[in-house]
Amino acid sequence: MTNKSPLIVFIVLVSLAFTTLSHYPIDGYERTGIKRLKRLELIKSGEIKDASTLPAGALKSYSEIELNLLSRKTDSATALMTIDEEFQKEINGLFKGLDKSYSLTVLDISDPNNIRYAQRNEKAGYQPGSVGKLAVLNALFTQLANIYPDSFEKRTELLRNKSVKAGVWGMTDEHTIPIYNIEKNTLVKRQVIASDVFSLYEWTDHMLSVSNNGAASIVWREVLLMAAFREHYPDLTQEEADTYFKETPKKELTDLGNDVVNLPLRELGITADEWRLGSFFTRGANTYVGDKGGSIGSPLGLMKFLVQLEQGNVVDQESSLEMKRLMYMTDRRIRYAQASALKEAAVYFKSGSLYKCDRSKGEACGKYMGNVTNYMNSVAIVEHPNKCTYMVVLMTNVLRKNSASDHMYLAGNIDKLIRKD
């Protein structure tokens, strides 16, 4: 937030994550070492009393999460994203009276042999905000596969056993992370500090479950180090990493940092205009790496990612499934995912926003209500108990209005439409 002078335009530019989400199946502690999952297990068993209750759709176990398009694994994403005219007509009816700031792709995969697809302004580019963290997730599993091409077990062992320090890369993010002490049975929620040390699995969970920007920059940093050190990364010390960043030219670090998140998207057939990341998520990271190319996301590009995730084609089948587990919501739902129609459904979700205010116009402007830009994006895979399954990417830029209610309203209507059919 900057205030150049009382007489100059007051601009607010904030990248916002969401602090009330939790992901990954709650029985996953033994496999991942993510400590907050242990607390959720104890809440579910009644050993810990907690006022909040998990929605029915959040109670899937680790082994129950599956990929839905394995039978269509050899089909291209674009081949599966072929418009169904009747479905398109029904989807269009949900947007009557809404302008082109609403963009959407939706794919009904309830029957993998009879897939239905519809779209609206699908190529429009938006600032992806925290949705871009899915590109970091993809980059992480890409580099893990490069280090251990023949063993997925060794990849997850590295995620569980390799602990790294935040440093300046985690600075600064106003959003908190949950820190659960198993021995003392205490939960503290606070901002990331430079001395924080967590495993790669926990930093990744912080990046997704509470969308912490510091955690995202730290995971991205480790991906960069994996690409630089390859098979030597698992034994890389803090001192060696620090030396590398101090002695390597900033341009070289910027180029490599940009490549590690964007080239895996190109390998999936997602173009630079459909989805790219150009900057880390925290100012602290800019000590070592610069911005390059800008960030953009589109419903088309993000749907290509979701389709290939469900096909098991993002890195490989085991990686795709583990990424999907990390996207699983296991706590209070917000915005698109908050729609009451989704209560019984399993939801794999990422949301993000970016807003900008110009207060010189004398207009109301605030959190999630930018009058210059007001991006809000939702990416969701929805699985109902009756096997009704679909994927949605909704991206909006509605000025001077918190679009959370619109996202929730559309979520309910899209769900009603698909379940009706």
C-alpha positions as CSV (number, residue, x, y, z in Angstrom):
1,M,0.0,0.0,0.0
2,T,1.6,3.3,-1.0
3,N,0.5,6.9,-0.4
4,K,2.6,9.2,-2.6
5,S,1.0,12.4,-1.2
6,P,-2.4,13.6,-0.2
7,L,-2.8,15.3,-3.6
8,I,-1.7,12.3,-5.7
9,V,-3.7,9.3,-6.7
10,F,-3.8,6.8,-3.9
11,I,-3.2,3.3,-5.3
12,V,-3.8,0.1,-3.5
13,L,-2.4,-3.0,-5.0
14,V,-2.7,-6.1,-3.0
15,S,-2.4,-9.8,-3.9
16,L,-4.6,-11.6,-1.6
17,A,-4.6,-15.2,-0.5
18,F,-7.2,-17.0,1.6
19,T,-6.5,-18.0,5.2
20,T,-9.5,-20.3,6.0
21,L,-8.9,-23.2,3.6
22,S,-7.3,-26.5,4.4
23,H,-6.4,-29.2,1.9
24,Y,-5.1,-32.7,1.7
25,P,-7.1,-35.7,3.1
26,I,-7.1,-35.5,6.9
27,D,-5.8,-39.1,7.3
28,G,-2.6,-38.1,5.5
29,Y,-0.4,-37.2,8.4
30,E,1.5,-40.5,8.6
31,R,2.3,-40.3,4.8
32,T,3.3,-36.6,4.7
33,G,4.2,-35.4,8.1
34,I,2.0,-32.3,7.7
35,K,1.2,-31.7,11.3
36,R,-2.1,-29.8,11.0
37,L,-3.6,-33.0,9.5
38,K,-3.0,-34.8,12.8
39,R,-5.1,-32.2,14.5
40,L,-7.9,-32.7,12.0
41,E,-7.7,-36.4,12.7
42,L,-8.1,-35.8,16.4
43,I,-11.0,-33.4,15.8
44,K,-12.8,-36.0,13.6
45,S,-12.3,-38.7,16.2
46,G,-13.6,-36.4,19.0
47,E,-10.3,-36.3,20.9
48,I,-10.1,-32.5,20.3
49,K,-13.2,-30.4,20.7
50,D,-13.5,-27.7,18.0
51,A,-16.5,-25.5,17.2
52,S,-16.0,-25.8,13.5
53,T,-17.3,-28.9,11.7
54,L,-16.0,-30.4,8.5
55,P,-18.5,-30.5,5.6
56,A,-19.5,-34.1,4.5
57,G,-17.6,-33.6,1.3
58,A,-14.3,-33.0,3.2
59,L,-14.1,-36.4,4.8
60,K,-12.7,-38.5,1.9
61,S,-9.7,-40.6,2.9
62,Y,-6.3,-40.6,1.2
63,S,-7.2,-43.9,-0.6
64,E,-10.6,-42.7,-1.9
65,I,-9.2,-39.8,-4.0
66,E,-8.8,-41.0,-7.6
67,L,-8.2,-39.6,-11.1
68,N,-11.4,-39.4,-13.2
69,L,-10.1,-39.5,-16.8
70,L,-7.6,-42.3,-16.8
71,S,-9.7,-44.0,-19.4
72,R,-9.2,-41.0,-21.7
73,K,-5.5,-40.7,-21.0
74,T,-4.4,-40.8,-24.6
75,D,-6.9,-38.1,-25.8
76,S,-5.6,-34.5,-26.1
77,A,-7.0,-31.9,-23.7
78,T,-8.3,-29.9,-26.6
79,A,-10.0,-32.9,-28.1
80,L,-12.0,-33.4,-24.8
81,M,-12.8,-29.7,-24.7
82,T,-15.2,-29.8,-27.7
83,I,-18.3,-27.7,-27.3
84,D,-21.5,-29.5,-26.7
85,E,-24.1,-27.2,-28.3
86,E,-27.0,-28.0,-25.9
87,F,-24.8,-27.8,-22.8
88,Q,-23.3,-24.5,-24.1
89,K,-26.8,-23.1,-24.6
90,E,-27.7,-24.0,-21.0
91,I,-24.5,-22.5,-19.6
92,N,-25.1,-19.3,-21.6
93,G,-28.4,-18.9,-19.9
94,L,-26.7,-18.6,-16.5
95,F,-24.9,-15.4,-17.7
96,K,-27.8,-13.4,-19.0
97,G,-27.3,-9.8,-17.9
98,L,-23.7,-10.2,-17.0
99,D,-20.9,-8.5,-19.0
100,K,-17.8,-10.0,-20.5
101,S,-15.8,-9.6,-17.3
102,Y,-17.1,-13.1,-16.5
103,S,-15.1,-15.8,-18.2
104,L,-15.6,-19.5,-17.8
105,T,-14.8,-23.0,-18.9
106,V,-16.7,-26.0,-17.6
107,L,-16.3,-29.7,-18.3
108,D,-18.8,-32.3,-17.2
109,I,-16.9,-35.6,-16.9
110,S,-19.5,-37.6,-15.0
111,D,-19.5,-40.1,-17.9
112,P,-15.9,-40.1,-19.3
113,N,-17.3,-41.5,-22.6
114,N,-19.9,-38.7,-22.9
115,I,-18.0,-35.5,-21.9
116,R,-19.8,-32.2,-22.2
117,Y,-17.9,-28.9,-22.5
118,A,-18.9,-25.2,-22.6
119,Q,-17.0,-22.0,-22.4
120,R,-17.4,-18.2,-22.2
121,N,-14.7,-15.7,-23.1
122,E,-12.3,-18.6,-22.5
123,K,-9.2,-16.9,-23.9
124,A,-9.6,-13.7,-21.9
125,G,-6.4,-13.1,-19.8
126,Y,-6.6,-12.2,-16.1
127,Q,-4.1,-11.6,-13.3
128,P,-4.2,-15.1,-11.8
129,G,-3.3,-14.2,-8.2
130,S,-3.0,-17.2,-6.0
131,V,-4.4,-19.5,-8.7
132,G,-0.8,-19.2,-10.1
133,K,0.4,-21.3,-7.2
134,L,-0.8,-24.4,-9.1
135,A,1.9,-23.6,-11.6
136,V,4.4,-23.7,-8.7
137,L,3.0,-27.0,-7.6
138,N,3.4,-28.4,-11.1
139,A,7.0,-27.1,-11.2
140,L,7.8,-28.8,-7.9
141,F,6.6,-32.3,-9.1
142,T,8.4,-31.7,-12.4
143,Q,11.7,-31.2,-10.7
144,L,11.1,-34.1,-8.2
145,A,10.7,-36.3,-11.2
146,N,13.9,-35.0,-12.7
147,I,15.8,-35.9,-9.5
148,Y,14.2,-39.3,-9.0
149,P,12.9,-40.4,-12.4
150,D,12.4,-44.0,-11.4
151,S,11.0,-43.7,-7.8
152,F,7.9,-41.8,-6.8
153,E,8.5,-43.1,-3.2
154,K,11.9,-41.2,-3.1
155,R,10.2,-38.1,-4.3
156,T,7.6,-38.1,-1.4
157,E,10.4,-39.1,1.0
158,L,12.3,-35.9,-0.1
159,L,9.1,-33.8,0.4
160,R,8.7,-35.3,3.9
161,N,12.3,-35.3,5.1
162,K,13.9,-32.2,3.5
163,S,13.4,-29.2,5.8
164,V,14.3,-25.7,4.7
165,K,14.4,-22.3,6.3
166,A,12.1,-19.4,5.2
167,G,14.7,-16.6,5.1
168,V,13.8,-13.3,3.4
169,W,11.9,-15.3,0.7
170,G,9.0,-15.7,3.1
171,M,8.8,-11.9,3.7
172,T,6.2,-10.5,3.8
173,D,2.7,-11.8,3.8
174,E,0.0,-10.6,6.1
175,H,-1.7,-14.0,6.0
176,T,-1.1,-16.6,8.7
177,I,-0.1,-20.2,8.7
178,P,-1.3,-22.9,11.2
179,I,1.5,-24.3,13.4
180,Y,0.4,-27.3,15.4
181,N,2.5,-28.7,18.2
182,I,1.6,-32.4,18.5
183,E,3.3,-33.0,21.8
184,K,1.6,-30.0,23.5
185,N,-1.6,-30.1,21.5
186,T,-1.4,-26.4,20.7
187,L,-2.3,-24.5,17.6
188,V,-0.9,-21.1,16.8
189,K,-1.7,-19.1,13.7
190,R,0.8,-16.4,12.8
191,Q,2.7,-14.9,9.9
192,V,5.7,-16.6,8.4
193,I,9.0,-15.3,10.0
194,A,12.5,-15.6,8.5
195,S,13.6,-18.3,11.0
196,D,10.7,-20.7,10.3
197,V,11.8,-24.2,9.2
198,F,9.3,-26.6,7.7
199,S,9.5,-29.7,5.5
200,L,8.9,-29.3,1.7
201,Y,5.5,-31.0,2.2
202,E,4.5,-28.5,4.9
203,W,5.7,-25.5,2.9
204,T,3.7,-26.8,0.0
205,D,0.6,-27.3,2.2
206,H,1.0,-23.8,3.6
207,M,1.2,-22.5,-0.1
208,L,-2.1,-24.3,-1.0
209,S,-4.1,-24.8,2.2
210,V,-3.9,-21.2,3.5
211,S,-2.6,-19.8,0.2
212,N,0.4,-18.2,2.0
213,N,2.4,-16.1,-0.4
214,G,5.6,-16.5,1.6
215,A,5.3,-20.3,1.4
216,A,4.7,-20.1,-2.3
217,S,7.9,-18.1,-2.8
218,I,9.8,-20.6,-0.7
219,V,8.5,-23.6,-2.6
220,W,9.4,-21.8,-5.9
221,R,12.9,-21.1,-4.5
222,E,13.4,-24.8,-3.8
223,V,12.2,-25.7,-7.3
224,L,14.8,-23.3,-8.7
225,L,17.5,-25.0,-6.5
226,M,16.4,-28.4,-7.7
227,A,16.8,-27.3,-11.3
228,A,20.2,-25.9,-10.5
229,F,21.6,-28.7,-8.4
230,R,19.6,-31.7,-9.7
231,E,20.8,-35.0,-8.1
232,H,22.9,-33.0,-5.5
233,Y,19.8,-31.1,-4.2
234,P,18.7,-33.7,-1.6
235,D,22.0,-33.1,0.3
236,L,22.2,-29.4,-0.4
237,T,23.0,-27.4,2.8
238,Q,21.6,-24.1,3.8
239,E,25.0,-22.6,3.5
240,E,25.5,-23.9,0.0
241,A,22.1,-22.6,-1.0
242,D,22.8,-19.1,0.4
243,T,26.2,-19.0,-1.4
244,Y,24.5,-19.9,-4.7
245,F,22.0,-17.1,-4.4
246,K,24.7,-14.6,-3.3
247,E,27.2,-15.5,-6.1
248,T,24.9,-16.1,-9.1
249,P,24.0,-13.1,-11.2
250,K,20.4,-11.9,-10.7
251,K,19.6,-12.2,-14.4
252,E,20.6,-15.8,-14.4
253,L,18.5,-16.5,-11.4
254,T,15.5,-14.6,-12.9
255,D,15.7,-16.6,-16.1
256,L,16.0,-20.0,-14.4
257,G,13.2,-19.1,-11.9
258,N,11.0,-18.1,-14.8
259,D,11.7,-21.2,-16.8
260,V,11.1,-23.7,-14.0
261,V,7.5,-22.6,-13.6
262,N,6.6,-21.8,-17.2
263,L,8.3,-24.5,-19.3
264,P,6.3,-27.3,-17.7
265,L,3.1,-25.5,-18.7
266,R,4.3,-25.3,-22.3
267,E,5.0,-29.0,-22.2
268,L,1.3,-29.5,-21.4
269,G,0.3,-27.5,-24.5
270,I,-0.6,-24.4,-22.5
271,T,0.6,-21.3,-24.3
272,A,2.3,-18.2,-22.7
273,D,-0.9,-16.2,-23.4
274,E,-3.0,-18.8,-21.7
275,W,-1.1,-19.1,-18.4
276,R,2.3,-17.9,-17.2
277,L,3.9,-16.6,-14.1
278,G,6.3,-13.6,-14.2
279,S,7.0,-12.8,-10.5
280,F,7.5,-14.4,-7.2
281,F,4.8,-13.9,-4.5
282,T,6.8,-11.9,-2.0
283,R,8.9,-8.8,-2.1
284,G,11.6,-10.7,-0.1
285,A,12.2,-12.9,-3.1
286,N,13.1,-9.9,-5.2
287,T,16.3,-9.6,-3.3
288,Y,17.6,-12.3,-5.6
289,V,15.2,-12.7,-8.5
290,G,13.5,-10.2,-10.7
291,D,10.2,-10.1,-12.6
292,K,10.0,-11.3,-16.1
293,G,7.2,-11.4,-18.6
294,G,4.2,-10.6,-16.4
295,S,1.6,-13.0,-15.0
296,I,-1.6,-14.0,-16.8
297,G,-4.2,-16.8,-16.6
298,S,-7.2,-17.7,-18.7
299,P,-10.0,-20.2,-18.3
300,L,-8.8,-22.1,-21.3
301,G,-5.2,-22.5,-20.1
302,L,-6.3,-23.5,-16.6
303,M,-8.9,-26.0,-17.9
304,K,-6.2,-27.6,-20.0
305,F,-4.2,-28.2,-16.8
306,L,-7.2,-29.7,-14.9
307,V,-8.0,-32.1,-17.8
308,Q,-4.5,-33.4,-17.9
309,L,-4.4,-33.6,-14.1
310,E,-7.4,-35.9,-14.2
311,Q,-5.8,-37.9,-17.1
312,G,-2.7,-38.5,-15.0
313,N,-0.6,-36.6,-17.6
314,V,0.7,-33.8,-15.4
315,V,4.3,-35.1,-14.9
316,D,3.0,-38.7,-14.5
317,Q,0.0,-40.5,-13.0
318,E,1.4,-40.7,-9.4
319,S,2.3,-37.0,-9.4
320,S,-1.0,-36.0,-10.8
321,L,-2.8,-37.9,-8.1
322,E,-0.6,-36.4,-5.3
323,M,-1.2,-32.9,-6.7
324,K,-4.9,-33.5,-6.6
325,R,-4.7,-34.6,-3.0
326,L,-2.9,-31.4,-2.2
327,M,-5.8,-29.5,-3.7
328,Y,-8.5,-31.3,-1.7
329,M,-10.4,-29.0,0.7
330,T,-10.8,-30.2,4.2
331,D,-12.1,-27.2,6.1
332,R,-14.4,-24.2,5.9
333,R,-15.2,-23.3,2.3
334,I,-15.2,-19.9,0.7
335,R,-16.5,-18.1,-2.4
336,Y,-17.2,-20.6,-5.2
337,A,-16.7,-23.6,-3.0
338,Q,-19.0,-22.1,-0.3
339,A,-22.2,-22.8,-2.3
340,S,-24.5,-24.9,-0.3
341,A,-25.1,-27.2,-3.2
342,L,-21.5,-28.4,-2.9
343,K,-21.7,-29.4,0.8
344,E,-21.9,-33.1,0.2
345,A,-19.3,-33.0,-2.7
346,A,-15.6,-33.4,-2.5
347,V,-14.0,-30.2,-3.8
348,Y,-10.5,-29.7,-5.1
349,F,-10.1,-26.0,-5.2
350,K,-7.8,-23.0,-5.6
351,S,-8.8,-19.4,-5.5
352,G,-7.0,-16.1,-6.0
353,S,-7.5,-12.4,-6.3
354,L,-5.8,-9.1,-7.0
355,Y,-7.4,-5.7,-6.7
356,K,-6.3,-2.2,-7.3
357,C,-7.9,1.1,-6.1
358,D,-7.7,4.7,-7.3
359,R,-9.2,6.7,-4.4
360,S,-8.8,10.0,-6.3
361,K,-12.0,9.2,-8.2
362,G,-14.1,9.6,-5.0
363,E,-15.5,6.1,-5.4
364,A,-16.0,3.5,-2.8
365,C,-13.1,1.1,-3.0
366,G,-11.8,-1.5,-0.6
367,K,-10.9,-5.1,0.0
368,Y,-11.9,-7.3,-3.0
369,M,-13.7,-4.2,-4.4
370,G,-11.1,-2.5,-6.6
371,N,-12.2,0.3,-9.0
372,V,-9.2,-0.1,-11.3
373,T,-9.0,-3.9,-11.4
374,N,-10.8,-6.4,-9.2
375,Y,-9.7,-9.9,-10.2
376,M,-11.2,-12.9,-8.6
377,N,-10.6,-16.4,-9.9
378,S,-11.8,-19.9,-8.9
379,V,-10.6,-23.3,-10.1
380,A,-12.6,-26.3,-8.9
381,I,-13.0,-30.0,-9.4
382,V,-16.3,-31.1,-7.9
383,E,-17.2,-34.8,-7.2
384,H,-20.6,-35.6,-5.8
385,P,-21.3,-39.0,-4.1
386,N,-23.6,-40.0,-7.0
387,K,-20.6,-39.8,-9.4
388,C,-21.7,-36.5,-10.8
389,T,-18.2,-34.9,-11.5
390,Y,-17.2,-31.8,-13.3
391,M,-14.5,-29.1,-13.5
392,V,-14.9,-25.3,-13.5
393,V,-12.6,-22.3,-14.1
394,L,-14.3,-19.0,-13.3
395,M,-12.4,-15.8,-13.7
396,T,-13.9,-12.3,-13.2
397,N,-13.0,-8.7,-13.1
398,V,-16.1,-6.9,-11.7
399,L,-15.2,-3.5,-10.5
400,R,-16.3,-2.0,-7.2
401,K,-17.9,-5.2,-6.1
402,N,-16.9,-8.2,-4.0
403,S,-17.5,-11.0,-6.5
404,A,-17.6,-13.7,-3.9
405,S,-21.4,-13.8,-3.9
406,D,-21.4,-14.0,-7.7
407,H,-19.0,-16.9,-7.6
408,M,-21.1,-18.7,-5.0
409,Y,-24.4,-18.0,-7.0
410,L,-22.9,-19.3,-10.2
411,A,-21.5,-22.3,-8.4
412,G,-25.0,-23.3,-7.2
413,N,-26.6,-22.7,-10.6
414,I,-23.9,-24.6,-12.5
415,D,-24.2,-27.5,-10.1
416,K,-28.0,-27.5,-10.4
417,L,-27.7,-27.5,-14.2
418,I,-25.2,-30.4,-14.4
419,R,-26.9,-32.5,-11.8
420,K,-30.3,-32.0,-13.5
421,D,-28.9,-33.5,-16.7
